[in-house]
């Protein structure tokens, strides 16, 4: 008997076959859990994050072409799920970073009276975040993985499916653009971003976003 491909299972689920969705989960859940665990490390949110990914599949599934063989159909849906998983993990890491930043700000405010320094630091973070959001998505992703998730070039290449050389170029280009954009604010030379390493002040701020 010919194997039911992912497109057929997805179509069956949309037609009301709940068991078909369960088969999709069985086929793809392990790889999504491995990716989430790789990105999130020992954080407790791994399973919850993957559950959210399959909830998104249930609510807004991608359109898979008809007539594909099982392997091709599996590959297309797997790529979609991995992309959604990556984005969900980025959201978890970003939320954690912002929560840690707020906790530090509260602790600092309790320890010392407010002042211009605290206001200036917040303004600087806001400026860096705006500049980061203006970068192309592929540059934002690799910078986030490198600077916030602390992943190696090889790990980033595995996560994104890009070649290590491409990852290095994206990181270097993104840092150079950020440094040029923020040079008047941070007083750093944009050339220091060449080679894929951030200026210490820029890197420190990026880690708080």
C-alpha positions as CSV (number, residue, x, y, z in Angstrom):
1,X,0.0,0.0,0.0
2,X,1.4,3.4,-1.0
3,X,2.4,5.7,1.9
4,X,0.1,8.6,2.6
5,X,2.2,11.8,2.0
6,X,2.1,14.9,4.2
7,X,0.0,16.8,1.7
8,X,-2.7,14.2,1.8
9,X,-2.6,14.0,5.6
10,X,-2.9,17.8,5.8
11,X,-5.8,17.8,3.4
12,X,-7.5,15.0,5.4
13,X,-7.1,17.0,8.6
14,X,-8.5,20.1,7.0
15,X,-11.5,18.0,6.0
16,X,-12.0,17.0,9.6
17,X,-9.8,13.9,10.1
18,X,-8.2,14.6,13.5
19,X,-6.2,11.4,13.3
20,X,-4.4,12.6,10.2
21,X,-3.0,15.6,12.2
22,X,-1.8,13.1,14.8
23,X,0.2,11.3,12.1
24,X,1.8,14.6,11.0
25,X,2.8,15.3,14.6
26,X,4.3,11.8,14.9
27,X,6.3,12.3,11.8
28,X,7.8,15.7,12.6
29,X,7.7,16.2,16.4
30,X,11.0,14.7,17.2
31,X,13.0,16.8,14.7
32,X,11.2,20.0,15.9
33,X,12.0,19.0,19.6
34,X,15.7,18.4,18.7
35,X,15.9,21.8,17.0
36,X,14.2,23.6,19.9
37,X,16.4,21.9,22.4
38,X,19.5,22.8,20.4
39,X,18.4,26.5,20.3
40,X,17.1,26.8,23.8
41,X,19.6,24.7,25.6
42,X,18.4,23.4,28.9
43,X,15.4,25.8,29.1
44,X,12.1,24.4,30.2
45,X,10.2,26.0,27.3
46,X,11.3,23.4,24.7
47,X,8.1,21.3,24.7
48,X,5.8,24.2,25.1
49,X,7.5,26.0,22.2
50,X,7.0,22.9,19.9
51,X,3.4,22.6,21.0
52,X,2.9,26.2,19.9
53,X,4.5,25.3,16.5
54,X,2.0,22.5,15.9
55,X,-0.8,24.8,17.1
56,X,0.2,27.2,14.3
57,X,0.3,24.3,11.9
58,X,-3.3,23.5,12.9
59,X,-4.5,27.1,12.7
60,X,-2.6,28.3,9.6
61,X,-1.1,25.4,7.7
62,X,1.0,25.9,4.6
63,X,-0.2,25.0,1.2
64,X,1.6,21.9,-0.1
65,X,1.6,21.1,-3.8
66,X,-0.5,18.1,-4.8
67,X,1.1,15.1,-6.6
68,X,4.3,15.1,-4.7
69,X,6.0,11.9,-3.7
70,X,6.1,11.2,0.1
71,X,9.7,12.3,0.4
72,X,9.2,15.7,-1.3
73,X,6.1,16.4,0.6
74,X,7.8,15.5,3.9
75,X,10.7,17.8,3.0
76,X,8.5,20.8,2.3
77,X,6.5,20.5,5.5
78,X,9.6,19.8,7.5
79,X,11.3,23.0,6.2
80,X,8.1,25.0,7.1
81,X,8.0,23.5,10.6
82,X,11.7,24.1,11.2
83,X,11.3,27.7,10.2
84,X,8.4,28.2,12.5
85,X,10.3,26.5,15.3
86,X,13.3,28.7,14.8
87,X,11.1,31.8,15.0
88,X,9.4,30.6,18.1
89,X,12.7,29.9,19.8
90,X,13.9,33.3,18.8
91,X,10.8,34.8,20.5
92,X,11.5,32.8,23.7
93,X,15.2,33.9,23.8
94,X,14.2,37.5,23.1
95,X,11.6,37.5,25.8
96,X,14.0,36.1,28.3
97,X,16.6,38.7,27.4
98,X,14.1,41.5,27.8
99,X,12.9,40.0,31.1
100,X,16.4,39.8,32.4
101,X,17.0,43.4,31.3
102,X,13.9,44.6,33.1
103,X,14.9,42.7,36.3
104,X,18.3,44.4,36.2
105,X,16.8,47.8,35.7
106,X,14.4,47.3,38.6
107,X,17.3,46.1,40.8
108,X,19.4,49.1,39.7
109,X,16.5,51.5,40.4
110,X,16.0,50.1,43.9
111,X,19.7,50.3,44.7
112,X,20.3,53.8,43.4
113,X,18.2,56.9,42.7
114,X,17.3,57.4,39.1
115,X,19.4,59.6,36.9
116,X,20.3,60.7,33.4
117,X,22.6,57.7,32.9
118,X,19.6,55.3,33.1
119,X,17.7,57.4,30.6
120,X,20.6,57.5,28.3
121,X,21.1,53.7,28.4
122,X,17.4,53.1,27.6
123,X,17.6,55.6,24.7
124,X,20.7,53.8,23.4
125,X,19.1,50.4,23.6
126,X,16.1,51.7,21.7
127,X,18.3,53.1,19.0
128,X,20.2,49.8,18.6
129,X,16.9,47.8,18.5
130,X,15.5,50.1,15.8
131,X,18.7,49.7,13.7
132,X,18.6,45.9,14.2
133,X,15.0,45.8,13.0
134,X,16.0,47.6,9.8
135,X,18.5,44.9,8.8
136,X,17.4,42.2,6.3
137,X,15.8,39.2,8.0
138,X,18.6,36.8,7.2
139,X,21.2,39.2,8.8
140,X,19.0,39.7,11.9
141,X,18.6,35.9,12.3
142,X,22.3,35.1,12.2
143,X,23.3,38.0,14.4
144,X,20.7,37.0,17.0
145,X,22.0,33.4,16.9
146,X,25.6,34.5,17.2
147,X,25.3,37.3,19.8
148,X,22.3,36.4,21.9
149,X,22.1,32.6,21.5
150,X,25.9,32.3,21.5
151,X,26.0,29.8,18.6
152,X,29.1,29.0,16.6
153,X,29.2,29.6,12.8
154,X,28.9,25.9,12.2
155,X,25.9,25.7,14.5
156,X,24.2,28.7,12.8
157,X,24.9,27.1,9.4
158,X,23.1,23.9,10.6
159,X,20.2,25.8,12.0
160,X,19.6,28.1,9.0
161,X,20.6,25.7,6.2
162,X,23.1,28.3,5.0
163,X,26.8,27.6,4.2
164,X,29.3,28.7,6.9
165,X,30.8,31.2,4.6
166,X,27.5,32.8,3.9
167,X,26.8,32.9,7.7
168,X,30.1,34.7,8.2
169,X,29.4,37.2,5.4
170,X,25.9,37.9,6.8
171,X,27.3,38.5,10.3
172,X,30.1,40.7,9.1
173,X,27.7,42.7,6.9
174,X,25.1,43.1,9.6
175,X,27.6,44.3,12.2
176,X,29.2,46.7,9.7
177,X,25.8,48.2,8.9
178,X,24.9,48.4,12.6
179,X,28.2,50.1,13.4
180,X,27.8,52.6,10.6
181,X,24.3,53.4,11.6
182,X,25.1,53.8,15.3
183,X,28.6,55.3,15.0
184,X,27.3,58.8,15.9
185,X,25.6,57.5,19.0
186,X,28.2,55.0,20.3
187,X,31.3,56.8,19.0
188,X,32.7,53.7,17.4
189,X,34.4,53.2,14.1
190,X,32.4,51.1,11.6
191,X,35.6,49.4,10.4
192,X,35.9,47.7,13.7
193,X,32.9,45.5,12.7
194,X,34.8,43.9,9.9
195,X,35.7,40.3,10.5
196,X,32.4,39.4,12.2
197,X,33.1,40.7,15.7
198,X,31.1,43.4,17.4
199,X,32.6,46.4,19.1
200,X,32.3,45.7,22.9
201,X,29.8,48.5,23.6
202,X,27.7,47.4,20.6
203,X,27.8,43.7,21.6
204,X,26.9,44.5,25.2
205,X,23.8,46.4,24.1
206,X,22.8,43.7,21.6
207,X,22.8,41.2,24.4
208,X,20.2,43.2,26.3
209,X,17.7,43.3,23.5
